């Protein structure tokens, strides 16, 4: 697969993917490459810089950084929830329904629910969110 940056006669620039350069040539010659802005079929390749691939170690470092950022964000979410909501354990579904239907005062809660319980809550219109819960420390 190859990605080209293309430009129409009205100078609209857009990207498109092709199987190979021959496929682009065939489609462009047949008027099948169309500007998504003005529908012009007079399209040419715009100047592009070649993409230089990263080494495997650079990719691994970038992936490790992304994973670390994601884990940090999840830890921050966990801390926020623990500080601002009441833990109700495996009674989450029951307690969420009580809050939703006004049987108890409205408050933020967290706890455990099965996927089926969560699905049922959503179907009832109860606002819930499933959050990946990370253990504390190096566990």
The first five atom37 places (N, CA, C, CB, O) and aatype in JSON, in Angstrom:
{
  "aatype": [20, 20, 20, 20, 20, 20, 20, 20, 20, 20, 20, 20, 20, 20, 20, 20, 20, 20, 20, 20, 20, 20, 20, 20, 20, 20, 20, 20, 20, 20, 20, 20, 20, 20, 20, 20, 20, 20, 20, 20, 20, 20, 20, 20, 20, 20, 20, 20, 20, 20, 20, 20, 20, 20, 20, 20, 20, 20, 20, 20, 20, 20, 20, 20, 20, 20, 20, 20, 20, 20, 20, 20, 20, 20, 20, 20, 20, 20, 20, 20, 20, 20, 20, 20, 20, 20, 20, 20, 20, 20, 20, 20, 20, 20, 20, 20, 20, 20, 20, 20, 20, 20, 20, 20, 20, 20, 20, 20, 20, 20, 20, 20, 20, 20, 20, 20, 20, 20, 20, 20, 20, 20, 20, 20, 20, 20, 20, 20, 20, 20, 20, 20, 20, 20, 20, 20, 20, 20, 20],
  "atom_mask": [
    [1, 1, 1, 1, 1],
    [1, 1, 1, 1, 1],
    [1, 1, 1, 1, 1],
    [1, 1, 1, 1, 1],
    [1, 1, 1, 1, 1],
    [1, 1, 1, 1, 1],
    [1, 1, 1, 1, 1],
    [1, 1, 1, 1, 1],
    [1, 1, 1, 1, 1],
    [1, 1, 1, 1, 1],
    [1, 1, 1, 1, 1],
    [1, 1, 1, 1, 1],
    [1, 1, 1, 1, 1],
    [1, 1, 1, 1, 1],
    [1, 1, 1, 1, 1],
    [1, 1, 1, 1, 1],
    [1, 1, 1, 1, 1],
    [1, 1, 1, 1, 1],
    [1, 1, 1, 1, 1],
    [1, 1, 1, 1, 1],
    [1, 1, 1, 1, 1],
    [1, 1, 1, 1, 1],
    [1, 1, 1, 1, 1],
    [1, 1, 1, 1, 1],
    [1, 1, 1, 1, 1],
    [1, 1, 1, 1, 1],
    [1, 1, 1, 1, 1],
    [1, 1, 1, 1, 1],
    [1, 1, 1, 1, 1],
    [1, 1, 1, 1, 1],
    [1, 1, 1, 1, 1],
    [1, 1, 1, 1, 1],
    [1, 1, 1, 1, 1],
    [1, 1, 1, 1, 1],
    [1, 1, 1, 1, 1],
    [1, 1, 1, 1, 1],
    [1, 1, 1, 1, 1],
    [1, 1, 1, 1, 1],
    [1, 1, 1, 1, 1],
    [1, 1, 1, 1, 1],
    [1, 1, 1, 1, 1],
    [1, 1, 1, 1, 1],
    [1, 1, 1, 1, 1],
    [1, 1, 1, 1, 1],
    [1, 1, 1, 1, 1],
    [1, 1, 1, 1, 1],
    [1, 1, 1, 1, 1],
    [1, 1, 1, 1, 1],
    [1, 1, 1, 1, 1],
    [1, 1, 1, 1, 1],
    [1, 1, 1, 1, 1],
    [1, 1, 1, 1, 1],
    [1, 1, 1, 1, 1],
    [1, 1, 1, 1, 1],
    [1, 1, 1, 1, 1],
    [1, 1, 1, 1, 1],
    [1, 1, 1, 1, 1],
    [1, 1, 1, 1, 1],
    [1, 1, 1, 1, 1],
    [1, 1, 1, 1, 1],
    [1, 1, 1, 1, 1],
    [1, 1, 1, 1, 1],
    [1, 1, 1, 1, 1],
    [1, 1, 1, 1, 1],
    [1, 1, 1, 1, 1],
    [1, 1, 1, 1, 1],
    [1, 1, 1, 1, 1],
    [1, 1, 1, 1, 1],
    [1, 1, 1, 1, 1],
    [1, 1, 1, 1, 1],
    [1, 1, 1, 1, 1],
    [1, 1, 1, 1, 1],
    [1, 1, 1, 1, 1],
    [1, 1, 1, 1, 1],
    [1, 1, 1, 1, 1],
    [1, 1, 1, 1, 1],
    [1, 1, 1, 1, 1],
    [1, 1, 1, 1, 1],
    [1, 1, 1, 1, 1],
    [1, 1, 1, 1, 1],
    [1, 1, 1, 1, 1],
    [1, 1, 1, 1, 1],
    [1, 1, 1, 1, 1],
    [1, 1, 1, 1, 1],
    [1, 1, 1, 1, 1],
    [1, 1, 1, 1, 1],
    [1, 1, 1, 1, 1],
    [1, 1, 1, 1, 1],
    [1, 1, 1, 1, 1],
    [1, 1, 1, 1, 1],
    [1, 1, 1, 1, 1],
    [1, 1, 1, 1, 1],
    [1, 1, 1, 1, 1],
    [1, 1, 1, 1, 1],
    [1, 1, 1, 1, 1],
    [1, 1, 1, 1, 1],
    [1, 1, 1, 1, 1],
    [1, 1, 1, 1, 1],
    [1, 1, 1, 1, 1],
    [1, 1, 1, 1, 1],
    [1, 1, 1, 1, 1],
    [1, 1, 1, 1, 1],
    [1, 1, 1, 1, 1],
    [1, 1, 1, 1, 1],
    [1, 1, 1, 1, 1],
    [1, 1, 1, 1, 1],
    [1, 1, 1, 1, 1],
    [1, 1, 1, 1, 1],
    [1, 1, 1, 1, 1],
    [1, 1, 1, 1, 1],
    [1, 1, 1, 1, 1],
    [1, 1, 1, 1, 1],
    [1, 1, 1, 1, 1],
    [1, 1, 1, 1, 1],
    [1, 1, 1, 1, 1],
    [1, 1, 1, 1, 1],
    [1, 1, 1, 1, 1],
    [1, 1, 1, 1, 1],
    [1, 1, 1, 1, 1],
    [1, 1, 1, 1, 1],
    [1, 1, 1, 1, 1],
    [1, 1, 1, 1, 1],
    [1, 1, 1, 1, 1],
    [1, 1, 1, 1, 1],
    [1, 1, 1, 1, 1],
    [1, 1, 1, 1, 1],
    [1, 1, 1, 1, 1],
    [1, 1, 1, 1, 1],
    [1, 1, 1, 1, 1],
    [1, 1, 1, 1, 1],
    [1, 1, 1, 1, 1],
    [1, 1, 1, 1, 1],
    [1, 1, 1, 1, 1],
    [1, 1, 1, 1, 1],
    [1, 1, 1, 1, 1],
    [1, 1, 1, 1, 1],
    [1, 1, 1, 1, 1],
    [1, 1, 1, 1, 1],
    [1, 1, 1, 1, 1]
  ],
  "atom_positions": [
    [[0.85, -1.18, 0.0], [0.0, 0.0, 0.0], [0.89, 1.24, 0.0], [-0.96, 0.0, 1.22], [1.97, 1.26, 0.59]],
    [[0.39, 2.25, -0.68], [1.13, 3.5, -0.75], [0.15, 4.66, -0.56], [1.9, 3.63, -2.11], [-0.97, 4.63, -1.08]],
    [[0.59, 5.66, 0.18], [-0.25, 6.84, 0.43], [0.33, 8.01, -0.36], [-0.34, 7.17, 1.96], [1.53, 8.3, -0.28]],
    [[-0.54, 8.66, -1.11], [-0.12, 9.85, -1.85], [-0.84, 11.06, -1.3], [-0.4, 9.69, -3.35], [-2.0, 11.0, -0.9]],
    [[-0.12, 12.17, -1.29], [-0.75, 13.46, -1.04], [-1.09, 14.0, -2.42], [0.18, 14.44, -0.2], [-0.21, 14.13, -3.28]],
    [[-2.34, 14.33, -2.63], [-2.82, 14.73, -3.95], [-3.32, 16.17, -3.91], [-3.92, 13.79, -4.44], [-3.65, 16.7, -2.85]],
    [[-3.36, 16.8, -5.11], [-3.8, 18.18, -5.22], [-4.65, 18.3, -6.47], [-2.6, 19.17, -5.25], [-4.27, 17.83, -7.54]],
    [[-5.81, 18.94, -6.33], [-6.67, 19.14, -7.49], [-6.33, 20.46, -8.17], [-8.16, 19.11, -7.09], [-5.48, 21.21, -7.69]],
    [[-7.0, 20.74, -9.27], [-6.71, 21.96, -10.04], [-7.06, 23.24, -9.28], [-7.47, 21.93, -11.35], [-6.61, 24.32, -9.64]],
    [[-7.88, 23.11, -8.21], [-8.22, 24.27, -7.38], [-7.35, 24.35, -6.14], [-9.7, 24.22, -6.99], [-7.65, 25.09, -5.2]],
    [[-6.27, 23.57, -6.13], [-5.28, 23.56, -5.05], [-5.79, 22.98, -3.73], [-4.8, 24.95, -4.82], [-5.22, 23.28, -2.68]],
    [[-6.84, 22.17, -3.78], [-7.25, 21.44, -2.57], [-6.3, 20.26, -2.42], [-8.75, 20.95, -2.67], [-6.07, 19.51, -3.37]],
    [[-5.74, 20.09, -1.23], [-4.78, 19.02, -0.96], [-5.47, 17.96, -0.11], [-3.49, 19.57, -0.25], [-6.15, 18.28, 0.87]],
    [[-5.3, 16.69, -0.48], [-5.89, 15.58, 0.27], [-5.02, 14.35, 0.12], [-7.33, 15.3, -0.2], [-4.14, 14.3, -0.74]],
    [[-5.27, 13.34, 0.96], [-4.51, 12.1, 0.92], [-5.38, 10.98, 0.39], [-3.95, 11.75, 2.31], [-6.6, 10.99, 0.54]],
    [[-4.72, 9.99, -0.24], [-5.42, 8.79, -0.69], [-4.44, 7.62, -0.69], [-6.04, 9.0, -2.1], [-3.25, 7.8, -0.95]],
    [[-4.96, 6.43, -0.4], [-4.17, 5.21, -0.38], [-4.43, 4.41, -1.64], [-4.48, 4.36, 0.87], [-5.56, 4.34, -2.13]],
    [[-3.37, 3.8, -2.17], [-3.46, 2.96, -3.37], [-2.65, 1.69, -3.14], [-2.97, 3.72, -4.63], [-1.72, 1.66, -2.34]],
    [[-3.02, 0.65, -3.86], [-2.32, -0.62, -3.75], [-0.84, -0.43, -4.1], [-2.96, -1.68, -4.66], [0.04, -0.93, -3.4]],
    [[-0.59, 0.3, -5.2], [0.78, 0.61, -5.61], [0.72, 1.81, -6.54], [1.46, -0.62, -6.31], [-0.36, 2.32, -6.82]],
    [[1.88, 2.27, -7.02], [1.89, 3.47, -7.86], [1.19, 3.22, -9.2], [3.33, 3.92, -8.11], [0.59, 4.14, -9.75]],
    [[1.26, 2.0, -9.72], [0.57, 1.68, -10.98], [-0.94, 1.81, -10.82], [0.94, 0.26, -11.46], [-1.63, 2.25, -11.74]],
    [[-1.45, 1.42, -9.67], [-2.89, 1.54, -9.41], [-3.3, 3.0, -9.41], [-3.27, 0.87, -8.07], [-4.33, 3.37, -9.98]],
    [[-2.5, 3.85, -8.77], [-2.79, 5.28, -8.81], [-2.82, 5.78, -10.25], [-1.76, 6.08, -7.99], [-3.77, 6.46, -10.65]],
    [[-1.78, 5.44, -11.02], [-1.7, 5.9, -12.41], [-2.92, 5.49, -13.21], [-0.44, 5.37, -13.08], [-3.47, 6.29, -13.97]],
    [[-3.35, 4.24, -13.05], [-4.52, 3.74, -13.79], [-5.79, 4.47, -13.38], [-4.68, 2.23, -13.56], [-6.58, 4.88, -14.23]],
    [[-5.99, 4.62, -12.07], [-7.2, 5.29, -11.59], [-7.22, 6.77, -11.96], [-7.32, 5.13, -10.09], [-8.26, 7.3, -12.34]],
    [[-6.08, 7.43, -11.85], [-6.02, 8.85, -12.2], [-6.28, 9.04, -13.69], [-4.65, 9.45, -11.83], [-7.02, 9.95, -14.08]],
    [[-5.68, 8.2, -14.52], [-5.9, 8.3, -15.98], [-7.35, 8.03, -16.33], [-4.98, 7.33, -16.73], [-7.87, 8.6, -17.29]],
    [[-8.02, 7.15, -15.58], [-9.42, 6.83, -15.83], [-10.4, 7.78, -15.19], [-9.7, 5.46, -15.36], [-11.61, 7.57, -15.27]],
    [[-9.91, 8.84, -14.56], [-10.78, 9.83, -13.92], [-11.46, 9.32, -12.67], [-11.82, 10.27, -14.89], [-12.51, 9.83, -12.27]],
    [[-10.87, 8.31, -12.03], [-11.49, 7.72, -10.84], [-10.97, 8.34, -9.54], [-11.24, 6.24, -10.83], [-11.49, 8.03, -8.47]],
    [[-9.95, 9.19, -9.62], [-9.46, 9.88, -8.44], [-10.11, 11.25, -8.42], [-7.88, 9.99, -8.43], [-9.95, 12.04, -9.35]],
    [[-10.88, 11.52, -7.34], [-11.72, 12.71, -7.29], [-11.41, 13.51, -6.03], [-13.21, 12.33, -7.34], [-11.25, 12.95, -4.95]],
    [[-11.32, 14.82, -6.18], [-11.12, 15.7, -5.03], [-12.35, 15.64, -4.13], [-10.84, 17.17, -5.49], [-13.47, 15.84, -4.61]],
    [[-12.17, 15.37, -2.83], [-13.33, 15.29, -1.94], [-13.97, 16.64, -1.63], [-12.91, 14.64, -0.66], [-15.08, 16.69, -1.09]],
    [[-13.29, 17.74, -1.97], [-13.82, 19.07, -1.68], [-14.67, 19.59, -2.84], [-12.67, 20.04, -1.38], [-15.79, 20.04, -2.64]],
    [[-14.11, 19.52, -4.06], [-14.81, 20.14, -5.2], [-15.2, 19.15, -6.3], [-13.94, 21.22, -5.8], [-15.76, 19.54, -7.32]],
    [[-14.9, 17.86, -6.1], [-15.21, 16.8, -7.05], [-14.46, 16.9, -8.37], [-16.68, 16.81, -7.32], [-14.85, 16.29, -9.37]],
    [[-13.39, 17.66, -8.39], [-12.57, 17.75, -9.59], [-11.88, 16.42, -9.84], [-11.54, 18.9, -9.47], [-11.43, 15.76, -8.9]],
    [[-11.8, 16.04, -11.1], [-11.1, 14.81, -11.48], [-9.71, 15.12, -12.03], [-11.92, 14.03, -12.52], [-8.97, 14.21, -12.41]],
    [[-9.35, 16.4, -12.06], [-8.01, 16.8, -12.5], [-7.13, 16.85, -11.26], [-8.04, 18.19, -13.26], [-7.02, 17.89, -10.6]],
    [[-6.5, 15.73, -10.96], [-5.76, 15.56, -9.73], [-4.33, 15.16, -10.07], [-6.42, 14.51, -8.82], [-4.09, 14.34, -10.96]],
    [[-3.38, 15.75, -9.34], [-1.97, 15.38, -9.51], [-1.37, 15.08, -8.14], [-1.17, 16.51, -10.23], [-1.94, 15.44, -7.11]],
    [[-0.24, 14.42, -8.15], [0.47, 14.14, -6.9], [1.1, 15.44, -6.42], [1.55, 13.03, -7.09], [1.75, 16.16, -7.18]],
    [[0.88, 15.72, -5.12], [1.51, 16.89, -4.52], [2.92, 16.49, -4.09], [0.67, 17.43, -3.31], [3.18, 15.31, -3.85]],
    [[3.83, 17.45, -3.99], [5.17, 17.11, -3.51], [5.1, 16.52, -2.1], [6.09, 18.36, -3.52], [4.37, 17.02, -1.24]],
    [[5.85, 15.46, -1.88], [5.85, 14.78, -0.58], [7.27, 14.47, -0.17], [5.0, 13.48, -0.63], [8.14, 14.24, -1.01]],
    [[7.49, 14.47, 1.14], [8.77, 14.02, 1.66], [8.67, 12.51, 1.87], [9.15, 14.76, 2.99], [7.63, 12.03, 2.31]],
    [[9.72, 11.77, 1.57], [9.63, 10.33, 1.8], [9.55, 10.03, 3.29], [10.85, 9.6, 1.17], [10.11, 10.74, 4.12]],
    [[8.83, 8.96, 3.6], [8.72, 8.55, 5.0], [9.87, 7.6, 5.31], [7.35, 7.87, 5.28], [10.06, 6.58, 4.66]],
    [[10.61, 7.98, 6.32], [11.74, 7.16, 6.73], [11.31, 6.4, 7.97], [13.01, 8.03, 7.0], [10.94, 6.99, 8.98]],
    [[11.37, 5.09, 7.89], [10.93, 4.25, 9.0], [11.82, 4.38, 10.22], [10.88, 2.81, 8.56], [13.01, 4.67, 10.11]],
    [[11.23, 4.17, 11.37], [11.98, 4.2, 12.62], [12.58, 2.82, 12.86], [11.08, 4.64, 13.81], [12.06, 1.8, 12.39]],
    [[13.66, 2.8, 13.6], [14.26, 1.51, 13.95], [13.35, 0.81, 14.96], [15.69, 1.7, 14.53], [12.5, 1.43, 15.58]],
    [[13.55, -0.49, 15.1], [12.73, -1.27, 16.04], [12.89, -0.75, 17.46], [13.1, -2.75, 15.97], [11.93, -0.73, 18.23]],
    [[14.11, -0.34, 17.81], [14.32, 0.16, 19.18], [13.59, 1.48, 19.4], [15.82, 0.32, 19.46], [13.08, 1.72, 20.49]],
    [[13.55, 2.35, 18.38], [12.82, 3.61, 18.51], [11.33, 3.35, 18.66], [13.09, 4.51, 17.29], [10.65, 4.02, 19.44]],
    [[10.83, 2.39, 17.92], [9.41, 2.03, 18.01], [9.12, 1.48, 19.4], [9.02, 1.0, 16.91], [8.11, 1.84, 20.01]],
    [[9.98, 0.6, 19.9], [9.79, 0.02, 21.23], [9.8, 1.09, 22.31], [10.88, -1.02, 21.52], [8.99, 1.05, 23.24]],
    [[10.71, 2.06, 22.2], [10.77, 3.15, 23.18], [9.49, 3.97, 23.12], [12.01, 4.05, 22.93], [8.93, 4.32, 24.16]],
    [[9.03, 4.29, 21.92], [7.8, 5.08, 21.77], [6.59, 4.32, 22.34], [7.55, 5.41, 20.28], [5.75, 4.92, 23.01]],
    [[6.52, 3.02, 22.08], [5.42, 2.22, 22.63], [5.49, 2.15, 24.15], [5.44, 0.81, 22.04], [4.45, 2.22, 24.82]],
    [[6.67, 2.02, 24.7], [6.83, 1.98, 26.15], [6.4, 3.3, 26.78], [8.3, 1.67, 26.53], [5.78, 3.32, 27.84]],
    [[6.73, 4.42, 26.13], [6.32, 5.73, 26.64], [4.8, 5.86, 26.61], [6.97, 6.86, 25.82], [4.2, 6.37, 27.56]],
    [[4.17, 5.41, 25.52], [2.71, 5.47, 25.42], [2.07, 4.62, 26.51], [2.24, 5.01, 24.03], [1.09, 5.04, 27.13]],
    [[2.6, 3.42, 26.73], [2.06, 2.54, 27.74], [2.2, 3.18, 29.13], [2.76, 1.17, 27.7], [1.28, 3.12, 29.94]],
    [[3.35, 3.77, 29.4], [3.56, 4.42, 30.69], [2.58, 5.57, 30.89], [5.0, 4.93, 30.8], [2.05, 5.75, 31.99]],
    [[2.34, 6.35, 29.84], [1.38, 7.45, 29.93], [-0.03, 6.94, 30.19], [1.41, 8.3, 28.65], [-0.77, 7.51, 30.99]],
    [[-0.4, 5.85, 29.51], [-1.73, 5.27, 29.71], [-1.89, 4.75, 31.13], [-1.98, 4.15, 28.69], [-2.92, 4.97, 31.76]],
    [[-0.88, 4.06, 31.64], [-0.93, 3.54, 33.0], [-1.01, 4.67, 34.02], [0.29, 2.66, 33.29], [-1.73, 4.57, 35.01]],
    [[-0.28, 5.75, 33.77], [-0.33, 6.91, 34.67], [-1.73, 7.52, 34.67], [0.72, 7.96, 34.26], [-2.25, 7.87, 35.72]],
    [[-2.32, 7.65, 33.48], [-3.67, 8.22, 33.37], [-4.69, 7.33, 34.11], [-4.08, 8.38, 31.89], [-5.56, 7.84, 34.81]],
    [[-4.57, 6.01, 33.94], [-5.49, 5.11, 34.64], [-5.31, 5.19, 36.16], [-5.27, 3.67, 34.17], [-6.28, 5.12, 36.9]],
    [[-4.08, 5.34, 36.61], [-3.82, 5.48, 38.04], [-4.43, 6.78, 38.58], [-2.3, 5.45, 38.32], [-4.98, 6.8, 39.68]],
    [[-4.35, 7.85, 37.79], [-4.94, 9.12, 38.19], [-6.46, 9.02, 38.25], [-4.52, 10.24, 37.22], [-7.09, 9.58, 39.15]],
    [[-7.04, 8.3, 37.3], [-8.5, 8.09, 37.32], [-8.89, 7.31, 38.58], [-8.97, 7.33, 36.04], [-9.83, 7.68, 39.28]],
    [[-8.15, 6.23, 38.87], [-8.43, 5.43, 40.06], [-8.37, 6.29, 41.31], [-7.45, 4.25, 40.17], [-9.27, 6.23, 42.15]],
    [[-7.32, 7.11, 41.44], [-7.17, 7.97, 42.61], [-8.34, 8.95, 42.73], [-5.85, 8.73, 42.54], [-8.86, 9.17, 43.83]],
    [[-8.74, 9.54, 41.61], [-9.85, 10.49, 41.62], [-11.15, 9.81, 42.06], [-10.03, 11.13, 40.23], [-11.89, 10.34, 42.88]],
    [[-11.41, 8.64, 41.51], [-12.64, 7.91, 41.87], [-12.63, 7.55, 43.35], [-12.79, 6.63, 41.01], [-13.62, 7.74, 44.04]],
    [[-11.5, 7.03, 43.83], [-11.42, 6.63, 45.24], [-11.61, 7.81, 46.2], [-10.07, 5.97, 45.52], [-12.17, 7.65, 47.28]],
    [[-11.15, 8.98, 45.79], [-11.27, 10.17, 46.66], [-12.66, 10.8, 46.59], [-10.22, 11.2, 46.27], [-13.07, 11.5, 47.52]],
    [[-13.39, 10.58, 45.49], [-14.64, 11.31, 45.26], [-15.89, 10.44, 45.17], [-14.52, 12.09, 44.0], [-16.97, 10.95, 44.88]],
    [[-15.76, 9.14, 45.42], [-16.93, 8.27, 45.33], [-16.91, 7.25, 46.47], [-16.97, 7.54, 43.96], [-15.86, 6.98, 47.06]],
    [[-18.08, 6.7, 46.75], [-18.21, 5.69, 47.8], [-18.04, 4.3, 47.18], [-19.59, 5.81, 48.52], [-18.61, 4.01, 46.13]],
    [[-17.25, 3.46, 47.84], [-17.06, 2.08, 47.39], [-18.23, 1.24, 47.9], [-15.69, 1.5, 47.9], [-18.51, 1.21, 49.1]],
    [[-18.92, 0.55, 46.97], [-20.08, -0.28, 47.33], [-19.86, -1.74, 47.0], [-21.32, 0.22, 46.62], [-20.78, -2.55, 47.11]],
    [[-18.64, -2.1, 46.59], [-18.29, -3.5, 46.34], [-19.16, -4.16, 45.3], [-18.37, -4.27, 47.61], [-19.48, -3.57, 44.26]],
    [[-19.55, -5.42, 45.59], [-20.33, -6.17, 44.61], [-21.81, -5.79, 44.62], [-20.18, -7.66, 44.87], [-22.62, -6.41, 43.92]],
    [[-22.17, -4.79, 45.41], [-23.54, -4.28, 45.42], [-23.71, -3.11, 44.45], [-23.94, -3.84, 46.83], [-24.7, -2.38, 44.51]],
    [[-22.74, -2.94, 43.55], [-22.76, -1.78, 42.66], [-24.05, -1.68, 41.85], [-21.58, -1.85, 41.72], [-24.67, -0.62, 41.83]],
    [[-24.45, -2.75, 41.19], [-25.64, -2.7, 40.33], [-26.87, -2.32, 41.13], [-25.85, -4.06, 39.62], [-27.66, -1.47, 40.71]],
    [[-27.04, -2.95, 42.29], [-28.21, -2.67, 43.13], [-28.2, -1.23, 43.6], [-28.24, -3.62, 44.34], [-29.23, -0.55, 43.56]],
    [[-27.04, -0.75, 44.06], [-26.95, 0.62, 44.57], [-27.13, 1.64, 43.44], [-25.59, 0.83, 45.26], [-27.76, 2.68, 43.65]],
    [[-26.6, 1.35, 42.26], [-26.76, 2.26, 41.11], [-28.24, 2.4, 40.74], [-25.95, 1.75, 39.89], [-28.71, 3.49, 40.41]],
    [[-28.96, 1.29, 40.8], [-30.4, 1.35, 40.51], [-31.13, 2.2, 41.55], [-31.01, -0.08, 40.46], [-31.99, 3.01, 41.21]],
    [[-30.8, 2.01, 42.83], [-31.45, 2.79, 43.89], [-31.24, 4.28, 43.66], [-30.9, 2.38, 45.27], [-32.16, 5.08, 43.82]],
    [[-30.02, 4.65, 43.29], [-29.72, 6.07, 43.02], [-30.5, 6.53, 41.8], [-28.2, 6.28, 42.81], [-31.12, 7.6, 41.83]],
    [[-30.48, 5.75, 40.74], [-31.15, 6.11, 39.49], [-32.65, 6.33, 39.7], [-30.92, 5.02, 38.43], [-33.23, 7.28, 39.17]],
    [[-33.28, 5.45, 40.47], [-34.72, 5.53, 40.67], [-35.12, 6.4, 41.85], [-35.28, 4.15, 40.85], [-36.3, 6.45, 42.22]],
    [[-34.15, 7.09, 42.47], [-34.45, 8.04, 43.54], [-34.78, 7.4, 44.87], [-35.58, 8.9, 43.13], [-35.36, 8.06, 45.74]],
    [[-34.42, 6.14, 45.07], [-34.69, 5.46, 46.34], [-33.71, 5.88, 47.43], [-34.63, 3.95, 46.15], [-34.02, 5.77, 48.61]],
    [[-32.55, 6.37, 47.03], [-31.56, 6.89, 47.97], [-31.0, 8.18, 47.38], [-30.41, 5.85, 48.25], [-31.18, 8.47, 46.2]],
    [[-30.33, 8.96, 48.22], [-29.76, 10.22, 47.76], [-28.72, 9.98, 46.66], [-29.12, 10.99, 48.93], [-28.0, 8.98, 46.67]],
    [[-28.67, 10.91, 45.72], [-27.72, 10.81, 44.62], [-26.3, 11.02, 45.15], [-28.05, 11.84, 43.5], [-26.04, 11.96, 45.91]],
    [[-25.39, 10.14, 44.73], [-23.98, 10.26, 45.09], [-23.16, 9.45, 44.11], [-23.73, 9.8, 46.55], [-23.69, 8.59, 43.4]],
    [[-21.88, 9.73, 44.05], [-20.98, 8.97, 43.18], [-20.58, 7.69, 43.9], [-19.71, 9.81, 42.8], [-20.25, 7.7, 45.08]],
    [[-20.63, 6.57, 43.15], [-20.26, 5.28, 43.71], [-19.34, 4.55, 42.75], [-21.51, 4.43, 44.03], [-19.28, 4.87, 41.56]],
    [[-18.63, 3.56, 43.29], [-17.87, 2.64, 42.45], [-17.84, 1.29, 43.13], [-16.43, 3.16, 42.19], [-18.01, 1.18, 44.34]],
    [[-17.62, 0.27, 42.32], [-17.6, -1.09, 42.84], [-17.47, -2.07, 41.69], [-18.87, -1.38, 43.67], [-16.99, -1.73, 40.61]],
    [[-17.89, -3.29, 41.95], [-17.77, -4.34, 40.93], [-19.14, -4.7, 40.39], [-17.06, -5.59, 41.5], [-20.13, -4.7, 41.11]],
    [[-19.16, -5.01, 39.1], [-20.37, -5.5, 38.44], [-19.93, -6.44, 37.32], [-21.26, -4.32, 37.88], [-18.87, -6.26, 36.72]],
    [[-20.75, -7.43, 37.06], [-20.45, -8.31, 35.93], [-20.77, -7.57, 34.64], [-21.27, -9.65, 36.02], [-21.43, -6.54, 34.66]],
    [[-20.29, -8.09, 33.52], [-20.61, -7.47, 32.23], [-22.11, -7.48, 31.99], [-19.88, -8.2, 31.08], [-22.67, -6.53, 31.45]],
    [[-22.76, -8.56, 32.4], [-24.21, -8.67, 32.23], [-24.93, -7.62, 33.07], [-24.71, -10.07, 32.61], [-25.87, -6.98, 32.59]],
    [[-24.5, -7.43, 34.33], [-25.11, -6.41, 35.17], [-24.91, -5.02, 34.57], [-24.52, -6.46, 36.59], [-25.84, -4.21, 34.56]],
    [[-23.71, -4.74, 34.06], [-23.44, -3.44, 33.45], [-24.31, -3.23, 32.23], [-21.96, -3.33, 33.06], [-24.84, -2.14, 32.02]],
    [[-24.48, -4.27, 31.42], [-25.33, -4.17, 30.22], [-26.78, -3.88, 30.62], [-25.26, -5.49, 29.4], [-27.43, -3.04, 30.0]],
    [[-27.26, -4.56, 31.65], [-28.64, -4.34, 32.12], [-28.81, -2.91, 32.63], [-29.0, -5.34, 33.22], [-29.84, -2.28, 32.37]],
    [[-27.83, -2.4, 33.35], [-27.9, -1.03, 33.84], [-28.01, -0.04, 32.68], [-26.67, -0.7, 34.69], [-28.82, 0.88, 32.71]],
    [[-27.18, -0.23, 31.67], [-27.21, 0.65, 30.5], [-28.57, 0.58, 29.82], [-26.08, 0.28, 29.5], [-29.13, 1.61, 29.43]],
    [[-29.11, -0.64, 29.66], [-30.41, -0.81, 29.02], [-31.52, -0.11, 29.81], [-30.74, -2.29, 28.87], [-32.52, 0.32, 29.23]],
    [[-31.37, -0.01, 31.13], [-32.35, 0.67, 31.98], [-32.17, 2.19, 31.97], [-32.25, 0.15, 33.41], [-33.0, 2.92, 32.5]],
    [[-31.08, 2.66, 31.36], [-30.82, 4.1, 31.32], [-29.99, 4.6, 32.48], [-32.11, 4.83, 31.29], [-29.88, 5.81, 32.68]],
    [[-29.41, 3.69, 33.26], [-28.57, 4.07, 34.37], [-27.2, 4.44, 33.81], [-28.47, 2.92, 35.44], [-26.6, 3.67, 33.06]],
    [[-26.7, 5.61, 34.18], [-25.4, 6.06, 33.68], [-24.29, 5.36, 34.44], [-25.26, 7.59, 33.8], [-24.13, 5.55, 35.64]],
    [[-23.52, 4.54, 33.72], [-22.38, 3.83, 34.31], [-21.21, 3.9, 33.34], [-22.75, 2.36, 34.64], [-21.39, 4.13, 32.15]],
    [[-20.03, 3.69, 33.87], [-18.83, 3.62, 33.05], [-17.95, 2.5, 33.59], [-18.06, 4.99, 33.04], [-17.77, 2.36, 34.79]],
    [[-17.43, 1.7, 32.67], [-16.51, 0.65, 33.07], [-15.1, 1.2, 32.94], [-16.7, -0.64, 32.2], [-14.7, 1.67, 31.88]],
    [[-14.35, 1.13, 34.04], [-13.0, 1.66, 34.07], [-12.03, 0.52, 34.34], [-12.86, 2.79, 35.14], [-12.24, -0.23, 35.3]],
    [[-10.99, 0.36, 33.53], [-9.98, -0.64, 33.86], [-9.34, -0.29, 35.19], [-8.91, -0.75, 32.74], [-8.8, 0.81, 35.35]],
    [[-9.39, -1.18, 36.13], [-8.92, -0.9, 37.5], [-7.56, -1.53, 37.7], [-9.92, -1.44, 38.55], [-7.42, -2.75, 37.7]],
    [[-6.57, -0.7, 37.87], [-5.2, -1.18, 38.04], [-4.89, -1.4, 39.51], [-4.2, -0.19, 37.44], [-5.32, -0.61, 40.35]],
    [[-4.15, -2.45, 39.83], [-3.72, -2.63, 41.22], [-2.72, -1.54, 41.6], [-3.11, -4.04, 41.42], [-2.06, -0.96, 40.74]],
    [[-2.61, -1.28, 42.88], [-1.65, -0.28, 43.36], [-0.26, -0.89, 43.37], [-2.03, 0.23, 44.76], [-0.11, -2.1, 43.54]],
    [[0.74, -0.06, 43.2], [2.13, -0.5, 43.29], [2.54, -1.42, 42.16], [2.36, -1.2, 44.6], [2.04, -1.3, 41.04]],
    [[3.46, -2.35, 42.44], [4.02, -3.23, 41.43], [3.31, -4.57, 41.36], [5.47, -3.45, 41.69], [3.86, -5.53, 40.83]],
    [[2.11, -4.65, 41.89], [1.38, -5.92, 41.92], [1.07, -6.44, 40.55], [0.11, -5.77, 42.7], [0.47, -7.5, 40.41]]
  ]
}
